[in-house]
């Protein structure tokens, strides 16, 4: 289900090629911004760290320049609870990644990475 509004939180800058680890409270949201040119293929991986079932069930959203909702992902693949977006950015500008738990019902540690490349690995 697409998010109806622009990102609700402010966050940290994330460079392409960078990874971060953090912890998210249940119901919390973290935001990360990055600048990129239009036409750039990127892969955003959000991996929950820790032991299930109490760990974060990762959910990632991507907003474009001006706050327009673009994409979201819950489970990257069958049998996988981690989230991944592999997309080509439509325009040049500042993008926002929102990290949250699925349904805002989980929390825990995570790793978020942003890299160039459009292929699933």
CORMOJO-V282678 format. One record per residue. N is the residue number from 1. PHI is phi in degrees with one decimal (NA if undefined). OMEGA is omega in radians with two decimals (* if undefined). D_LAST is the distance of its C-alpha to the last C-alpha in Angstrom with 1 decimal. Layout:
n: [N	N]
phi: [PHI	PHI]
omega: [OMEGA	OMEGA]
d_last: [D_LAST	D_LAST]
//
This chain:
n: [1	2	3	4	5	6	7	8	9	10	11	12	13	14	15	16	17	18	19	20	21	22	23	24	25	26	27	28	29	30	31	32	33	34	35	36	37	38	39	40	41	42	43	44	45	46	47	48	49	50	51	52	53	54	55	56	57	58	59	60	61	62	63	64	65	66	67	68	69	70	71	72	73	74	75	76	77	78	79	80	81	82	83	84	85	86	87	88	89	90	91	92	93	94	95	96	97	98	99	100	101	102	103	104	105	106	107	108	109	110	111	112	113	114	115	116	117	118	119	120	121]
phi: [NA	-71.5	-76.6	-80.8	-132.0	-63.1	-51.7	-85.9	-132.9	-97.1	-152.1	-98.1	-79.7	-132.8	-90.8	-62.0	96.1	-100.6	-125.8	-134.8	-123.3	-156.3	-125.2	-114.9	-71.7	-56.2	81.2	-82.7	-141.8	-117.0	-121.7	-133.5	-110.8	-150.3	-99.6	-156.9	-81.2	-63.2	88.4	-79.3	-82.4	-129.7	-123.2	-114.0	-111.5	-123.3	-117.8	-75.5	-106.7	115.2	-94.1	-76.8	-95.3	-86.9	-77.8	-60.0	-96.9	-61.9	-139.1	-122.1	-126.2	-126.4	-115.6	-89.5	-54.9	84.9	87.4	-71.6	-65.4	-115.4	-145.4	-148.6	-152.1	-107.9	-108.6	-63.2	-156.4	-56.5	77.1	-117.9	-95.7	-74.4	-108.9	-149.7	-120.3	-122.8	-138.7	-104.8	-69.4	-74.8	-143.2	-76.6	156.5	-98.9	-107.9	-125.4	-102.2	-107.8	-106.4	-156.7	-88.8	-56.6	65.3	55.8	-109.3	-137.4	-148.1	146.3	-78.0	-148.6	-122.9	-120.0	-130.6	-131.0	-143.6	-79.7	137.4	-111.6	-92.2	-72.7	-118.9]
omega: [-3.10	3.09	-3.01	-3.04	3.10	-3.11	-3.05	-3.07	3.02	-3.07	-3.08	3.05	3.11	3.13	3.05	-3.06	-3.10	3.00	3.06	3.01	-3.13	3.10	-3.06	3.07	3.08	-3.13	-3.12	3.09	3.02	3.13	3.09	3.13	3.04	3.09	-3.12	3.08	3.05	3.13	-3.13	3.05	-3.14	3.03	3.09	3.12	3.08	-3.04	3.06	3.12	3.12	-3.05	3.06	0.19	-3.07	-3.09	3.12	2.94	-2.94	3.06	-3.09	3.08	3.08	3.09	-3.13	3.08	-3.11	3.07	-3.14	3.08	3.13	-3.01	3.02	3.05	3.08	-3.14	-3.03	-3.09	3.14	3.11	-3.09	3.14	3.13	-3.05	3.11	2.96	3.03	-2.97	2.98	-3.07	-3.02	-3.08	3.07	3.10	-3.14	-3.13	3.12	3.04	3.05	3.08	3.09	3.04	3.12	-3.13	-3.09	-3.08	-3.13	3.10	3.11	-3.11	3.12	2.99	3.12	3.08	3.13	-3.13	3.05	3.08	-3.07	-3.07	3.03	3.09	*]
d_last: [25.3	25.5	27.1	30.5	31.1	29.8	28.2	30.9	30.4	30.3	27.9	26.6	25.2	21.6	20.7	17.6	15.8	17.5	16.8	19.6	20.6	23.4	25.2	25.9	29.2	29.3	29.6	28.7	26.6	25.2	24.8	23.1	23.9	22.5	24.0	22.1	23.2	22.9	20.4	17.8	14.2	12.8	10.1	12.0	10.9	13.9	14.1	17.5	19.1	21.9	23.2	23.1	25.2	26.6	23.5	22.0	20.3	18.2	18.8	17.9	19.9	20.0	23.4	24.5	27.4	30.5	28.8	27.8	25.2	22.1	19.3	18.5	16.1	17.0	14.7	11.1	11.1	14.0	15.4	13.3	15.6	13.4	13.0	10.6	11.8	10.3	13.7	16.2	19.1	22.3	24.9	25.7	26.6	25.9	23.2	23.2	20.5	22.2	21.0	22.9	23.0	22.9	26.4	27.4	28.2	26.2	25.9	24.6	22.6	19.2	16.7	15.8	13.7	13.9	12.4	12.7	10.0	9.4	6.3	3.8	0.0]
//
